[in-house]
């Protein structure tokens, strides 16, 4: 049974872009900032010391399963 909170399409896209950004992260002020903030509240992203959004380990796992469709 699926027990993860649902991610809107825009948030799945933001999670994918966050994954692609690697260690550089994503800055504030971008169009997907509301989604990045939602991902942060869900623990899938965090704001680093550089004040940029970064993917968390939980975010990487969710990205593999939901976006890349890997187990």
Secondary structure, 3 states (H helix, E strand, C coil): CCCCCCCCHHHHHHHHHHHHHHHHCECCCCCCHHHHHHHHHCCCEEECCCCCEEECHHHHHHHHHHHCCCC
